[in-house]
């Protein structure tokens, strides 16, 4: 017996030692998803620069060799050895997305027990349900308790009708309120959530308000609180003015599975966004359909840890003389954004990334944009992985205007891996103004041109391009054009079927080919300014 206890103690000691000796990668993986995410890589770089021990290890300091290995794991998104990423949680069903009243809660009915909704709310306690029978009720409702506010027969039979000087429903300084199953129209906004937490809004139809459909005001000067744990799920939001949904100071917020259509601009021509989220962290925007917004379909800025996934965004037109609208904008100050599996079509710009630090676009489909499929401006650590950008073409009324598949400019740093860019106009990929772009294992093909507008697969001017193991094919004129003060390093690419040069270089451009490229069926493989080492 004594010997068995000793063996048991020895086993426990070994187990505790194993728990205390996490690898650098495992210690950095704070969200335990099995990969090094952008914020975790930024932490690693900070620890390396300062030579500070990695928390969760036994005083391990990251060496120069180890930081290079970590960067490779982050760039390639290689799984951390010994860890398996957890499967994604299933999306909530429409019937159970928001909580219901607890067992034994009181149910206050309108108009059977109380003639007005506001009277029922005044008599309710936290956890009660206010159940509203079919009919049309006046707006200006204030919910200041953690109640379930629900219609008995659903949004088509139970309406909250407001005037333009009142908000339909206001949730004020409340924890745990639910709004379910109403038609809400005519107000200065449909639903306004102000300085509240754990609010859930589902299965409503919010339409024809003279202001926003849903507004979530986080930090108000007089209240000093933030919107936390707000969920907007499975609503129909249409024909509102300014914004379908707008949220500010949005913490742990979710906008899921909504249909947001025909959002109009304000009377002064501003806004007209399907969804806008400005400021916050840990925001998830998933599985929404955003159609025919007057300006941007989805606009975000100043958000840390942002996930945009599986949305469908279509038709974001631009008013004459206005800045081009984008299907999706990830804007100023965003850190650690993941944009994946979205379908964006028929906008002026498909996805606009502007003044962002650290974002990954993965497996998105961007089609029929009119100015650019993806535009990256003044942004760092931008990765495109497996995205498909097709049919970027100017509108018929502007046939000479370039329409570029992917455009990087103004000191941006961008990498493309496994990206397909097809049938753009003028350039498939254009790198400008001190941007640095690395392209690996990608395809850029079938760029069109017209008389006076060259159709080139890739262009670089006043910037740096590194391209390897990629295919540049069947573009109307040149495969790769290194223009004024552009620099290109081209290695192991297949460059084929161009009616002009496979690689063209301006006299002030510089081309290097550490590994020879394969040329097939070009009118000329290279211009006089391109080294002979560039072809095998």
ChimeraX attribute file (.defattr): number of C-alpha atoms within 10 A of each C-alpha:
attribute: neighborCount
match mode: 1-to-1
recipient: residues
	/A:1	5
	/A:2	7
	/A:3	8
	/A:4	9
	/A:5	10
	/A:6	11
	/A:7	11
	/A:8	12
	/A:9	12
	/A:10	12
	/A:11	12
	/A:12	12
	/A:13	12
	/A:14	12
	/A:15	11
	/A:16	11
	/A:17	11
	/A:18	10
	/A:19	11
	/A:20	12
	/A:21	15
	/A:22	16
	/A:23	17
	/A:24	21
	/A:25	23
	/A:26	20
	/A:27	15
	/A:28	22
	/A:29	19
	/A:30	15
	/A:31	12
	/A:32	15
	/A:33	16
	/A:34	20
	/A:35	24
	/A:36	27
	/A:37	25
	/A:38	21
	/A:39	19
	/A:40	19
	/A:41	22
	/A:42	15
	/A:43	14
	/A:44	22
	/A:45	16
	/A:46	12
	/A:47	17
	/A:48	18
	/A:49	13
	/A:50	11
	/A:51	13
	/A:52	14
	/A:53	15
	/A:54	20
	/A:55	14
	/A:56	17
	/A:57	17
	/A:58	13
	/A:59	11
	/A:60	16
	/A:61	17
	/A:62	21
	/A:63	12
	/A:64	11
	/A:65	8
	/A:66	14
	/A:67	17
	/A:68	12
	/A:69	12
	/A:70	22
	/A:71	15
	/A:72	12
	/A:73	18
	/A:74	18
	/A:75	19
	/A:76	13
	/A:77	14
	/A:78	13
	/A:79	16
	/A:80	21
	/A:81	11
	/A:82	9
	/A:83	14
	/A:84	12
	/A:85	12
	/A:86	9
	/A:87	7
	/A:88	7
	/A:89	6
	/A:90	6
	/A:91	11
	/A:92	13
	/A:93	11
	/A:94	13
	/A:95	11
	/A:96	9
	/A:97	18
	/A:98	22
	/A:99	13
	/A:100	19
	/A:101	18
	/A:102	11
	/A:103	8
	/A:104	8
	/A:105	13
	/A:106	15
	/A:107	16
	/A:108	21
	/A:109	20
	/A:110	21
	/A:111	16
	/A:112	11
	/A:113	11
	/A:114	16
	/A:115	11
	/A:116	16
	/A:117	22
	/A:118	18
	/A:119	14
	/A:120	21
	/A:121	23
	/A:122	12
	/A:123	11
	/A:124	19
	/A:125	15
	/A:126	18
	/A:127	20
	/A:128	24
	/A:129	25
	/A:130	27
	/A:131	21
	/A:132	26
	/A:133	18
	/A:134	18
	/A:135	14
	/A:136	14
	/A:137	17
	/A:138	16
	/A:139	24
	/A:140	21
	/A:141	20
	/A:142	17
	/A:143	23
	/A:144	18
	/A:145	21
	/A:146	24
	/A:147	24
	/A:148	28
	/A:149	24
	/A:150	24
	/A:151	25
	/A:152	18
	/A:153	15
	/A:154	19
	/A:155	22
	/A:156	14
	/A:157	15
	/A:158	22
	/A:159	25
	/A:160	22
	/A:161	20
	/A:162	24
	/A:163	17
	/A:164	15
	/A:165	13
	/A:166	16
	/A:167	27
	/A:168	29
	/A:169	23
	/A:170	21
	/A:171	24
	/A:172	19
	/A:173	18
	/A:174	19
	/A:175	20
	/A:176	19
	/A:177	28
	/A:178	24
	/A:179	23
	/A:180	23
	/A:181	23
	/A:182	27
	/A:183	23
	/A:184	30
	/A:185	28
	/A:186	24
	/A:187	28
	/A:188	23
	/A:189	33
	/A:190	34
	/A:191	27
	/A:192	23
	/A:193	23
	/A:194	23
	/A:195	23
	/A:196	25
	/A:197	26
	/A:198	18
	/A:199	25
	/A:200	20
	/A:201	23
	/A:202	25
	/A:203	23
	/A:204	26
	/A:205	24
	/A:206	30
	/A:207	27
	/A:208	23
	/A:209	29
	/A:210	24
	/A:211	26
	/A:212	33
	/A:213	36
	/A:214	25
	/A:215	22
	/A:216	24
	/A:217	20
	/A:218	24
	/A:219	17
	/A:220	14
	/A:221	7
	/A:222	7
	/A:223	12
	/A:224	9
	/A:225	17
	/A:226	21
	/A:227	26
	/A:228	22
	/A:229	19
	/A:230	25
	/A:231	21
	/A:232	23
	/A:233	26
	/A:234	23
	/A:235	24
	/A:236	21
	/A:237	29
	/A:238	27
	/A:239	23
	/A:240	34
	/A:241	27
	/A:242	29
	/A:243	34
	/A:244	35
	/A:245	26
	/A:246	22
	/A:247	25
	/A:248	22
	/A:249	23
	/A:250	25
	/A:251	22
	/A:252	19
	/A:253	25
	/A:254	20
	/A:255	21
	/A:256	24
	/A:257	23
	/A:258	22
	/A:259	20
	/A:260	29
	/A:261	24
	/A:262	25
	/A:263	33
	/A:264	27
	/A:265	20
	/A:266	18
	/A:267	11
	/A:268	6
	/A:269	13
	/A:270	14
	/A:271	20
	/A:272	27
	/A:273	35
	/A:274	37
	/A:275	27
	/A:276	24
	/A:277	23
	/A:278	18
	/A:279	20
	/A:280	25
	/A:281	20
	/A:282	17
	/A:283	24
	/A:284	18
	/A:285	22
	/A:286	23
	/A:287	20
	/A:288	23
	/A:289	20
	/A:290	29
	/A:291	21
	/A:292	25
	/A:293	35
	/A:294	27
	/A:295	31
	/A:296	33
	/A:297	36
	/A:298	26
	/A:299	21
	/A:300	24
	/A:301	23
	/A:302	20
	/A:303	26
	/A:304	20
	/A:305	20
	/A:306	25
	/A:307	19
	/A:308	22
	/A:309	22
	/A:310	19
	/A:311	23
	/A:312	20
	/A:313	29
	/A:314	23
	/A:315	25
	/A:316	32
	/A:317	21
	/A:318	18
	/A:319	13
	/A:320	7
	/A:321	6
	/A:322	10
	/A:323	10
	/A:324	18
	/A:325	26
	/A:326	37
	/A:327	34
	/A:328	28
	/A:329	21
	/A:330	27
	/A:331	21
	/A:332	19
	/A:333	18
	/A:334	26
	/A:335	25
	/A:336	24
	/A:337	25
	/A:338	19
	/A:339	23
	/A:340	22
	/A:341	19
	/A:342	23
	/A:343	20
	/A:344	28
	/A:345	28
	/A:346	23
	/A:347	32
	/A:348	28
	/A:349	32
	/A:350	35
	/A:351	29
	/A:352	21
	/A:353	26
	/A:354	20
	/A:355	20
	/A:356	25
	/A:357	23
	/A:358	25
	/A:359	26
	/A:360	21
	/A:361	22
	/A:362	21
	/A:363	20
	/A:364	23
	/A:365	20
	/A:366	28
	/A:367	27
	/A:368	27
	/A:369	31
	/A:370	29
	/A:371	27
	/A:372	34
	/A:373	36
	/A:374	25
	/A:375	21
	/A:376	26
	/A:377	22
	/A:378	19
	/A:379	25
	/A:380	21
	/A:381	17
	/A:382	21
	/A:383	20
	/A:384	22
	/A:385	21
	/A:386	20
	/A:387	22
	/A:388	21
	/A:389	29
	/A:390	24
	/A:391	25
	/A:392	36
	/A:393	28
	/A:394	22
	/A:395	15
	/A:396	9
	/A:397	7
	/A:398	10
	/A:399	14
	/A:400	16
	/A:401	16
	/A:402	22
	/A:403	29
	/A:404	32
	/A:405	38
	/A:406	24
	/A:407	23
	/A:408	27
	/A:409	23
	/A:410	18
	/A:411	19
	/A:412	26
	/A:413	23
	/A:414	25
	/A:415	20
	/A:416	21
	/A:417	20
	/A:418	18
	/A:419	23
	/A:420	22
	/A:421	29
	/A:422	25
	/A:423	28
	/A:424	36
	/A:425	32
	/A:426	30
	/A:427	37
	/A:428	35
	/A:429	25
	/A:430	25
	/A:431	28
	/A:432	24
	/A:433	19
	/A:434	20
	/A:435	26
	/A:436	23
	/A:437	26
	/A:438	17
	/A:439	21
	/A:440	19
	/A:441	17
	/A:442	22
	/A:443	22
	/A:444	27
	/A:445	27
	/A:446	26
	/A:447	34
	/A:448	26
	/A:449	21
	/A:450	13
	/A:451	7
	/A:452	7
	/A:453	16
	/A:454	18
	/A:455	26
	/A:456	34
	/A:457	37
	/A:458	26
	/A:459	25
	/A:460	28
	/A:461	24
	/A:462	20
	/A:463	27
	/A:464	22
	/A:465	25
	/A:466	17
	/A:467	21
	/A:468	20
	/A:469	17
	/A:470	23
	/A:471	22
	/A:472	28
	/A:473	27
	/A:474	25
	/A:475	33
	/A:476	24
	/A:477	26
	/A:478	32
	/A:479	35
	/A:480	28
	/A:481	26
	/A:482	28
	/A:483	21
	/A:484	16
	/A:485	19
	/A:486	25
	/A:487	22
	/A:488	25
	/A:489	17
	/A:490	23
	/A:491	21
	/A:492	20
	/A:493	24
	/A:494	20
	/A:495	29
	/A:496	23
	/A:497	24
	/A:498	28
	/A:499	16
	/A:500	19
	/A:501	22
	/A:502	32
	/A:503	26
	/A:504	24
	/A:505	26
	/A:506	18
	/A:507	15
	/A:508	14
	/A:509	21
	/A:510	19
	/A:511	21
	/A:512	17
	/A:513	21
	/A:514	13
	/A:515	17
	/A:516	17
	/A:517	21
	/A:518	17
	/A:519	22
	/A:520	15
	/A:521	14
	/A:522	21
	/A:523	15
	/A:524	17
	/A:525	24
	/A:526	22
	/A:527	17
	/A:528	11
	/A:529	16
	/A:530	21
	/A:531	14
	/A:532	14
	/A:533	12
	/A:534	23
	/A:535	21
	/A:536	10
